Amino acid sequence: MDIRAIIAKELRATGASPEKLTLWEEIATEFEGSGPDGVKDLISKRVKDARKRATKEAKEIGEVAATVAKPKKKKGRK
């Protein structure tokens, strides 16, 4: 059994989610093909994609919050 299979087996034994198992397979494949630099690039790309999604969701939430927020009261002169 190679190290890749051993780690996958351990991940399954600890109840890792399918997403974690998929990520492990991607990391192992990238390492075998491109070495540590390939893994670094893969992780950087995944982080960049996650940031884009988070930014988009935050913008959408802000737009919705602005439409349902109570209007600000204008202070009048006395």
Residue pairs with C-beta under 8 A, 6 or more apart in sequence:
1 9
4 28
7 24
7 28
8 21
8 24
8 25
11 20
11 21
11 24
12 21
16 24
23 46
26 42
27 39
27 42
27 43
30 38
30 39
30 41
30 42
31 38
31 39
34 41
